Amino acid sequence: MNADALVAYLRSRLPGDWNALRIERFSGGQSNPTFRLEAGQETYVLRKRPEGPLLPSAHAIDREYRVMGALRASAVPVPAMKLFCADETVIGASFFVMEHVAGRVVKEPALPDVAPADRAATYDAMNAALAAVHNVDLEAAGLADYGRPAGFYSRQIKRWSQQYRASETETIPAMDALIAWLPERLPATERAALVHGDFRLENLILHPERPEVSAVLDWELSTLGDPLGDLAYNCLPWRLPPRAFGGLMERDLAGSGIPTEAEYVANYCRRTGRNGIEGWNFYVAFALFRMAAILQGVLKRSLEGNAASPEAAARGALAGLCAEAGLAAAEGD
């Protein structure tokens, strides 16, 4: 990234000592490269599109910028947006700058080294944040035109099937089976809501000391649609083994403070006014299929030398495992 060009662009647009700019890239994440900007006493976060060839409709940072700006007045905790730059000549890609939110980013769903009471409170705070996303008043937030909720799963299955095929590096039989199975099991009804698209513990900033959610990040896959796919995606740790993103399968959760999947779903239903969820395994299978498609894209970018993280190859290699878990969920329906 051209620091001199960035300084020249930001100096007149944001407060700070830009002559003393320090840039640090955040580790982790497989999508849009993200950086901490320290300009004297001011600290910001810059998020940009990756450079090089990209899959269609991927890395939509303009949508991230719009939705987080719209949610500042809602119950969803998000950073304040500062500016958006569509001019790719500045640093080689479009980008936006937002407030830096101090806090903790926890990658392990098992929350190691955390007391059971705080684990329980953290999971409850995550559950409340997801419910807040799905309870957003779309008209009041100015997001009624943010997507087309009708036919959500049909479009999503088509989109991610195409994305998967575009980045396919080897045959994954379970993925082929899901691509055939999912369109035949579409839900009869869908509820329109804002969906985050990548809602998981790692995309939350937790309060530095308390088990509270200070910010929800990484909105590039957000749209309007049925929120149950979002919920199922958030529940994937219960469906994956520890070697896959620190999954909770095969772990003894008794006394850990971490709720069961059924307890977590029940709390979500309470917060969103649902009496229960029919056909839950469809949503789980869909979420795992979608995760597998995303990971296949990560692997493809890694093989092409255009990954956002040094962990990309290892994460991308989990596409097959996720597809197999998705097929297992489908067969259990």
N, C-alpha and C positions, 0 to 999 in steps of 0.2 A: 504494500500500500504506500502510495506517495505521500509521506507525511507533510512535505512542504506545500503540496497542492491542497491538502486537507486544511492546514493552518491558514492558508490564504483564503480559503472558502469560509471557514468558521469564525475567523477573527472579527468580522463585522456583524456576525449573526448571533453569537452566543457569548455571554459573559465568561471571562477567564483569562488567565495569563497564557495565551497561545504560543508565545515565544518559548515557554518552558514545557511544552506539551510532552507528555509521556504516554506511550501507547503499549498496552498489554493485551494480548489475545487470550480470551477465556478458553480453557481446555474443555473437552467434552462437547457433546452435541454433534449431530451429523448433517446439519442442514446449512443455515446461513451463518457465515463467519461473524463472530461477535467480539468486540474489543472494548476494554476500559480506556477511557480518555481522561487523563489527569492534566488539567490546565491550571496550574497554581492551586488555589483553594477550591476550584470547581472540579467535580467529577461527573462524567457522563458515560453513557454506553452507546456505542455505534454498532449497528447491525447492517450488513450489506449482503447483496446477492453474491453467490460464488461467481468467479470468472470462468470463461470457457463455455463449451456447449452444454445446454441444460435441457431436461425433458420438458415437454409442453406443459404450461400452467404451473410448473414447480417454482418454489422459492419466491412466493408472492409477497415480498416485503411491503408493497404498497397497501395490501390488505391488512397486514399486521399493524401498520401505522394507523390506518383508518379505524380499525376495530378497537384498538387500545385507547385511541383518542376519544371514541364514542363512549367507552365504558368508564371514563373517569368520574362521571356523575352517578354511576350505578353502585350496587353493593359488591361488585367484583373488584378485588384489589389489583390495580395495574399501575405501572410507572407512568409518569407524565411524559407526553410526547413533546419534543422540542422543535424538530424540523425534519423535513423530508427532502432529499435531493435526487431528482430523476436524471440529472446530467451525469452520464457515465464517464465523461471525460475527466471528471475531478479526480476520482481514485480508481477508475477502471470498471466501476459497477454502481448501480443506484444504491442508495443507503438512507438510513434515518438515524437520528440521534434522539435518545430518550434519557430521562432521569435515571441516575444510579440509585438503586434501592439496596441499602445495606442489609445483610442477613446471611442465612445459611442455605446452601444448596446441598441436599442429601440425595445421593444416588441409590443407596441400598434400601429397598422396600422393607427389609427386616429391621431397619433402624438400630444397628449395633451401637453399643455403648450408650443407649438411652434407657432411662427407667421405664418400667411397664406403664406407669400412669401417664408419662409423657408420650409414649408410643400411642396409647389409646387416644389421647387428646390430639395428637398430630393427625392421626387417621380421621378423627372426627372433624378437624378443621379442614382437611382436604376434601372430605365429603361435603361440608357446608359450602366450600368455595365452588365445587362443581355444580351443586344445586343452585347457587347464586347465578352462575353462567346460564343455566337452563331456564331460570326464572326471570331473566332480563326482559323488560318490556321493550319489544323491538321498535314500536312506534316512538316511544319516549326517547329511546337511545339514538334514533335516526338510522336504524339498521333494518328497516322493513324491506329494503331492496338489496340486502347484502347477499342474497342467494335465492334459489328456487326450491323451497322445501318439498313441493309435490314431486313424487317419484324419486325421493332422495336415494334410497338403497339401489334402485335400478340404475341410476346414473353413477353412483359411487362404485358399484360392482363393475360397470362397464369401464369407468375411468381407471380404476386400479388394475383391472385386467389388462388394459392397454398399456399402462405404465409398466406393469410387470413384463409383458411381452417385449416392450421396447428396451428393457434392461436385462432380459433373460441371458444368463451365461451358461446354464446347464438345465436339463430337464428335472423338475421337481414333481413327481407324480401326485403328491398330495395337493399341490397347488392346482394342477390340472383338474383334479377331482372337485376342488372347491369352486373353481371357475364354472364348472358345469352344475354343481349342486345349489349354489346360492341363488341364482335367478329363479329357480323352481320353488323356493321357499320364502318368497318375499312376504313381509307382514301385511295383513289385510288393512291395517290403519297405521298412520304415522302422525305424530304430534310435531308441529313446527316449533322450533326454538333455535336460539343461537347455539352452535356446537363449536367447541374449541378445536377438536381434531387431533390433539396430541396431549391430552390431559393426563399427566402422570407426576409422581412425586418429584422427579428430576427437573420438571419445568415449573416448579414453584420456588419462590424465595421465602424461606421461613424466618420468622423473627429471630434476631441474634441470640436471644435467651429463652423466649417463651415458645410453647408449641402452637404457634399461630401462623397463618399464611399472610405474608406481607405483600406479595405480588404474584400474579399468574403471568407467565411468559410464553413465548414461542407460539404465536397465533397464526402462523403462515398457512395452516390447513383449515382455519376457521371458515364457517359458512352458515347458512340456515339449513336445518334438516331435522331429522328425528334424533333426539338426544340419547336414546338408548344405546346407540352405537358408541357414543362418547363414554357412557357409563361402563359398557362392557370393556372398552379399551382400558379404562382406568382400573378395571378389575383383573387385567391380564396377569399380574404377579401371582395370583392364586392359581393360575393355569400353567405356569411355566416353572421349570426347575431352577435351582440357584445359579447354574452356569449360564442361564439366559437372563441377563439383566438383574441378577440377584433374586430371581423368582422365589415365591413362598411355598411352592409344591415341595413335598418331602420334608418340610420343616415341622417341628412340633411347636405349634403356636399357643398351646395351653399355658396360661400364666404369663404370656409374653406382652399382653396388652393390645396385640394386634387382633382386630376382629376377624371372624370368618367372612368369607365372601357373602354368605347369606345375610349375616348381620349388617355388613356394609351396604348391601343392596336395600335392605329393609330401612335403614336410616335415610338413604337417599329417597326412597319412596315416600317416607314421612315428610321430608322437607319439600318435596315437589307435588304433594297431593295425589299420589298414586296408591291404589289398593294392592298392587302387586304387578308382576310382569309376566305375561304369557309368552311362551316360545323363547325363553331366555337363551337357550343354546344357539339359536340362529344369530343373535346379536354377538355372542362370544365367538362363534365361528367366523362371522363377518369381521370382527375386530382383529382376529388372528390372521385372517387372509390379508387384510389391509396392511397389517404390520409386516407380514412377509413380503408384500409388494414394495413397501417402503424400504425394507432392508435390502431387497434385491437391487433397488436403485442406489443405495449406499455402496453396495459391493461393486456395482458397475462403475461408479465414479471413482472408487478406490483403484480399481484395475486400470482406469484411464489416467490416474494421477491427479484427479480433480476433487479429492475428498476434503471435507471441512475439518476432519479430525484424524489424528494418527491411529485412533482406535477403529476407524471405519472398516477395515478389512475384517477384523475379528467380529464386529457387530454384524456386518453384512452377511457373514457366513452362517448366521443364525436364521436366515430366511427359511431354510428347509425345516428346521425344528419348529418354527412358528406355524408353518403350513401344516405340518403333521399334527400339532396340537389343535389347530383349527378343524382339521378333518375328524379328529377324535371327538371334539365338541359336537360337530355335525352328526356324527354317527350315534351320539348319545341322546339326540333329540327325540 
